[in-house]
Amino acid sequence: MPPATEAEVRELEEWLGIGLPPSYRRFLLFANRWGGDDDCRLLRIEEVGWLRDVDPSRAESWSEPKPENSWSVPGELYFVYGQEQDSIQQRGVCARHPSDRILG
């Protein structure tokens, strides 16, 4: 599998309406896939999309309210990239499409 091109990455970011994390962006430009066909893999650029479209049941599960807002990870932990990054830091809101969010 050849790496993704800069144009493909920009097109994906435009389609998603957000910039990709720098580490994932570099990965796509270098390898464009990692792992086998199970759940433990990084997607090819052609497979990337909003979780509600790619895996609706998982998006629904991750979007359900949790006790004491357990998915509320502060930005200073969530937006860390590089060697200090903790891949367990996730936000349930990121499993939803931006149009699903309620603006107040």
C-alpha positions as CSV (number, residue, x, y, z in Angstrom):
1,M,0.0,0.0,0.0
2,P,1.6,3.3,-1.1
3,P,1.5,6.3,1.3
4,A,-1.2,8.8,1.0
5,T,-0.4,12.0,-0.9
6,E,-0.5,15.5,0.6
7,A,-3.5,16.2,-1.7
8,E,-5.4,13.2,-0.3
9,V,-4.7,14.2,3.3
10,R,-5.8,17.8,2.6
11,E,-9.0,16.5,0.9
12,L,-9.8,14.3,3.9
13,E,-9.3,17.3,6.3
14,E,-11.5,19.4,4.1
15,W,-14.2,16.7,4.0
16,L,-14.0,16.2,7.8
17,G,-13.9,19.9,8.4
18,I,-11.0,19.6,10.8
19,G,-7.2,19.2,10.7
20,L,-5.8,15.7,11.5
21,P,-3.6,15.3,14.5
22,P,0.0,15.9,13.4
23,S,1.2,12.4,14.2
24,Y,-1.7,10.8,12.3
25,R,-1.1,13.1,9.3
26,R,2.6,12.2,9.2
27,F,1.7,8.5,9.5
28,L,-0.7,8.7,6.5
29,L,2.0,10.4,4.4
30,F,4.5,7.7,5.5
31,A,2.6,4.4,5.5
32,N,-1.2,4.9,5.1
33,R,-2.0,1.7,7.0
34,W,-0.9,-0.3,10.1
35,G,-2.0,-3.6,11.5
36,G,-4.2,-6.4,10.3
37,D,-7.9,-6.7,9.6
38,D,-8.9,-6.8,13.3
39,D,-9.8,-3.9,15.6
40,C,-6.2,-3.1,16.4
41,R,-5.1,-1.1,13.3
42,L,-4.8,2.3,11.9
43,L,-7.1,3.0,9.0
44,R,-6.1,3.7,5.4
45,I,-7.0,7.2,4.2
46,E,-9.9,5.7,2.1
47,E,-11.4,4.2,5.3
48,V,-11.3,7.3,7.5
49,G,-14.6,9.0,8.4
50,W,-16.8,10.0,11.2
51,L,-17.2,7.2,13.7
52,R,-21.0,7.3,13.4
53,D,-20.6,6.5,9.7
54,V,-17.8,4.0,10.0
55,D,-18.9,2.1,13.1
56,P,-22.4,3.3,14.2
57,S,-22.8,0.8,17.1
58,R,-19.4,1.9,18.6
59,A,-20.2,5.6,18.2
60,E,-23.5,5.1,19.9
61,S,-21.9,3.2,22.8
62,W,-19.1,5.8,23.2
63,S,-21.6,8.7,23.0
64,E,-23.9,7.4,25.8
65,P,-23.8,9.5,29.0
66,K,-21.3,8.2,31.5
67,P,-21.5,8.5,35.3
68,E,-20.0,11.7,36.6
69,N,-19.0,12.9,33.1
70,S,-16.2,10.3,33.0
71,W,-15.4,11.2,29.4
72,S,-14.7,14.8,30.1
73,V,-10.9,14.9,29.6
74,P,-9.4,18.4,29.9
75,G,-7.7,19.8,26.8
76,E,-4.3,19.9,28.5
77,L,-4.4,16.1,28.6
78,Y,-6.3,15.4,25.4
79,F,-4.4,17.6,23.0
80,V,-0.9,16.3,23.8
81,Y,1.1,14.8,20.9
82,G,4.5,13.2,20.8
83,Q,6.3,11.0,23.4
84,E,4.2,12.5,26.3
85,Q,0.9,11.4,24.6
86,D,-1.4,9.1,26.5
87,S,-3.5,7.2,23.9
88,I,-6.1,6.4,26.6
89,Q,-7.2,10.0,26.9
90,Q,-10.4,10.2,24.8
91,R,-13.5,12.3,24.6
92,G,-16.9,10.8,24.0
93,V,-17.9,13.9,22.1
94,C,-15.3,13.1,19.5
95,A,-17.2,9.9,18.6
96,R,-20.0,12.1,17.3
97,H,-20.3,14.1,14.1
98,P,-20.1,17.9,14.6
99,S,-23.7,18.3,13.4
100,D,-24.8,16.1,16.4
101,R,-23.5,18.6,18.9
102,I,-26.0,20.9,20.6
103,L,-24.8,24.4,20.7
104,G,-25.9,26.5,23.6
